[in-house]
Amino acid sequence: MIRYVLHALRAHWRAGRTLFVLTVLGVALGVASVLSIQILNGSALAAFRGGLQAIGGDADLSVLPRGPDLPDSAVPEVLAVAGVRAAWPVVQIPVTIAGEELSFLDVVGVDLLAPRELPFAGGETPDLSSALGEEGWAAVPLPLARRRGWKVGDTIRLASGSRAVPLRIGALVDFSRLGPTAGGKFVVMDVAQAQALLGRPGLLHHVDVQVQPGFEAKAVAAAIERRFRGRVQALAPEQRERQAAGLLAAFRLNLTALSLISLVVGAFLVYVATQAALVRRRGEFGLLRSLGATRGQVLAAMLVEVALLGVLGVALGLPLGYAVARANVAGVSATVANLYLLQEIDALTVPGWIWALAVATGIGSALAGALLPALDVARRDPRELLSAFSLHARARGAARGLLLCGLALFAVAGAGGLAFARGVPVNGFLLGLAVLAGTPLVTPWVLRQVAVPLPVRRFGLLYGVRGLAARLQTAAFATASLAVAGCMLVGITLMVGSFRRTIAVWVDSTVRADVYVTTESWRRARDQAVLGPEVIAALSRVPDVARVDRLRQVTTTAGGAAVNLGGIDMGLPGGERRFVFLEGVPRQALRRARQEGAVLVGEPMARRRGLRVGDRLTVEGPEGPVAFPVAGIVHDYSADAGSVLMDLRTMERAFGPGPIQNAALYLVPGADAEAAVDAVKARLPGVPLLVRSNRALRREIFRVFDQTFAVTRLLQAMGLLIAVCGITVTLLILARERVPELALYRALGATRGEIFRVFLGQGLGIAAVGCALGALGGIALALVLVYVVNRASFGWTIALAWPLPELARQGGAILLAAALAGIYPALRASRVPATELRREDV
Amino acid sequence: MDRGHGDHRDQVVAPPVPALRLQRVSKTYAAGDGGPALEVLRDVSLEVPPGRKIAVRGRSGSGKSTLLHLAAGIDTPSAGRVEVLGEDLSSLGDRARTRLRRDRIGLVFQFFHLVPHLSVLDNVLLPAWIAAEPPGQAEVRARALLERVDLGGRAGETVEKLSGGEQQRVALCRALLRKPALLLADEPTGNLDDDTSRRVLDLLLELCAGEGSALVYVTHSAEIAAHADEVHLLRRGVLERA
């Protein structure tokens, strides 16, 4: 049989290459997307692991504060714990190269004379005792120095908050000697110098620990935590990696979902190509069956053929996937570093199992795409296969059953949504999946109901649409695929549009100051990116500035999870207008915040922890847990971790005096914000600040928002691909199936133009029904995304909005693509001559 | 249908020219493998006056269907001239030949060639849809034709439920719907049993007489051919009067 398969493959390659190419491309698309996403996902974690190796070396444990900071005094306390062989302090402060807003580096302050040795390039350790005496001595990784053109002896200017710090490169380090993924964008220097130069005197990021032989790291970790009465956590490198994986889980899930969509689209291409090829070869398989081939043999022959094409697709997809990963590493790296505050991806790591997964995915998707059409052909008897014409009677019969299944899934989604509204925990993704699965199931029945009763009185577009019901199996699949693509497109467009509208309303309320001042390193360094007091003082002296509103940020933990605390002046006149309250009385809440030390809790955090007004929120303070009464729950879209706002004085009482990270300037009435921005920059030359007017900040917010949801464009592209490929191939299949019928029309006097219009009608019919079902399914999906998934996963309330122009534009694009996709098959169909009317046909 | 065509059809009632004229028509097919060309028709001449019924007899492969395809303008001759109602088909482009076939010629096939996803009535109406005729008039005529072939009560049924003889009666109605001046039938009874064949043939001849259409039908059966006004024999591509 395999010889027959190989002969058949050669013969059909000569007969027509389009379907072969489509199958190979479909597989390659799936393989490339899965491979590239898995490489990027794996590399993000490998980068974090590499960072741990670079900084920690062979440390067994890292002692991290549960509260905002760890004092220097932690080191002797750790050393006093039984089983600790060595402990050394580490300061880690994200900075930027001065003047380059997004060029983040981490300054790592270590004890240069600690037991762990830095892997200096060339293997020669420089004179570290003299390095300690030289202010600004730093070692940089070899790859970073090469990329930047730095060499030993150069001076580099780094920005930490509003400080610009010059450092001299005293040595180069080669972290790759510690492990294949060890590396990172680090600048290594003496811990005391790092603290002094970067404004973190006496404060550590963590303490690295070596455990004595004979002691278990786990037991030593527990002993350390006990000694600090729970104010620190002592974690092994694997635990820290697991924490990072948890942080990245949602991000990685999103990327994986995207790759799965591409995989499904790839399998779809394989399906349509296989179906088209099998329609062409029905007679051949009928003959094989007549000659005694079993159904199993016919099925095996078809699947082996597709698997061989799948191998070609895999061969194309593997290098393509790697190239895609390389092309996207910068974007993913920036997201991982800036949004999740983890290490940037320096190099792609591709373990063997990722290649194996990609190969299995490729062959699997090829077989999955081909299985249904192959089973359909294998099921038919030889007489049916040898007949050139058969109506899809079985599909007609199945339409009702599929409809019932589809309606049942919609009912499940609806009931789940209602249950969620009543407080029952529901997995929103499963509800979304129910909608996505239900939409294609109702398609055959809807297509038939639309097509059959059409009042046809002319041989043209409507006649074509009605003909779809006669070939339901072929037509319904393309329609259903289009409906699913439309469903995803409409659902996500509605969700993103609603989110954007909600953000716009929120920004209108919260972004009220005229000018905002922050620092270049703030995006990654957060509470470590400090505005110096001299900067705050200078801001208040800028002409036209009526008031400077200060924001102090503290990062700590509550119940083991990170929490951002924001300290602001709650006494600002009319300050309650800066918040959109979900719960609580605005004026009363702000009065309580001022007078009673109460806090306003952002919605995501309130939902996650079930907090209501009147409850108390406990967070880790420098000396242990601190509890605050909750005075209000406010909308908060700044971070999915959620944040807590309190009065600056409350924060000072709980966490001690501390620096300011951001400032908002209110100008005198009539003053020009852009002029004030220029005035701030002029007054503070050389200070690495980011100064933006209200309008510029809003623009930036929406730029970041649109960039975050740029993925919708990918979905649109996938939708268009499905529309074009699905409709083109389906109409080509129909044209092939209907040669005798088309010849009859020609014999009865239909012109080529009229046949062309009939086929165009079929393309438009598929597109219209697919788009309509996609729109309805998409609305249902949007409701699930907005009211269930967003609330359950992120804790955000989003008001449903209808971005009609955007929806119309996307719907129009799909319809236009569908119409264009119908042109080629329609031309092919119109060229069928009446002489094709063979005696045994029709 | 536009007025021009309507006026033209009025003239068909008493056409001054033959419904069909073949003048020294030959048809040769080139062999795909580079071998000698296959000559299916050789120097065929035939004239069919209006209202005349002509049978062409021949064995399988004698070129009968090719003759009908040439007469219908579905295929073009390698040599010679085909005229339908005085129009030289070789002077017409594909579109004009298609229009002529649509408006002046009716076709009946051995295997009926009904569209399975259309009802009995819709199959009869198909030529009217293709010609974009006003639906009302066409439907009245289609129903009348179905009544004449005793299928009036089954207009709404799907054609798959009909017997072979019934399907061929539907095909006759479809061919005659637009009152063609020339009806071409390819083995119209070839797929039917003897009794049904006779009834369908009677109906075909009766309907043609009623509509005033000229009829050319090809058959392998001497008995079926004997009902025509003239019988011609087609042997190895050569047509001769029986």
HADDOCK unambig.tbl for C-alpha pairs under 7 A between the chains (distance, minus, plus):
assign (segid A and resid 457 and name CA) (segid B and resid 129 and name CA) 5.76 0.50 0.50
assign (segid A and resid 457 and name CA) (segid B and resid 135 and name CA) 6.14 0.50 0.50
assign (segid A and resid 458 and name CA) (segid B and resid 129 and name CA) 4.29 0.50 0.50
assign (segid A and resid 458 and name CA) (segid B and resid 130 and name CA) 6.35 0.50 0.50
assign (segid A and resid 458 and name CA) (segid B and resid 132 and name CA) 5.50 0.50 0.50
assign (segid A and resid 459 and name CA) (segid B and resid 129 and name CA) 4.95 0.50 0.50
assign (segid A and resid 459 and name CA) (segid B and resid 130 and name CA) 4.83 0.50 0.50
assign (segid A and resid 470 and name CA) (segid B and resid 117 and name CA) 5.79 0.50 0.50
assign (segid A and resid 747 and name CA) (segid B and resid 74 and name CA) 6.72 0.50 0.50
assign (segid A and resid 748 and name CA) (segid B and resid 101 and name CA) 6.97 0.50 0.50
assign (segid A and resid 748 and name CA) (segid B and resid 102 and name CA) 5.77 0.50 0.50
assign (segid A and resid 748 and name CA) (segid B and resid 127 and name CA) 6.28 0.50 0.50
assign (segid A and resid 749 and name CA) (segid B and resid 98 and name CA) 4.94 0.50 0.50
assign (segid A and resid 749 and name CA) (segid B and resid 99 and name CA) 5.98 0.50 0.50
assign (segid A and resid 749 and name CA) (segid B and resid 101 and name CA) 5.48 0.50 0.50
assign (segid A and resid 749 and name CA) (segid B and resid 102 and name CA) 3.94 0.50 0.50
assign (segid A and resid 750 and name CA) (segid B and resid 98 and name CA) 6.72 0.50 0.50
assign (segid A and resid 750 and name CA) (segid B and resid 130 and name CA) 5.75 0.50 0.50
assign (segid A and resid 751 and name CA) (segid B and resid 95 and name CA) 6.16 0.50 0.50
assign (segid A and resid 751 and name CA) (segid B and resid 98 and name CA) 6.12 0.50 0.50
assign (segid A and resid 834 and name CA) (segid B and resid 74 and name CA) 5.86 0.50 0.50
assign (segid A and resid 835 and name CA) (segid B and resid 74 and name CA) 6.41 0.50 0.50
assign (segid A and resid 835 and name CA) (segid B and resid 75 and name CA) 7.00 0.50 0.50
assign (segid A and resid 839 and name CA) (segid B and resid 111 and name CA) 6.14 0.50 0.50
assign (segid A and resid 840 and name CA) (segid B and resid 111 and name CA) 6.78 0.50 0.50
assign (segid A and resid 842 and name CA) (segid B and resid 113 and name CA) 5.34 0.50 0.50
assign (segid A and resid 842 and name CA) (segid B and resid 114 and name CA) 6.84 0.50 0.50
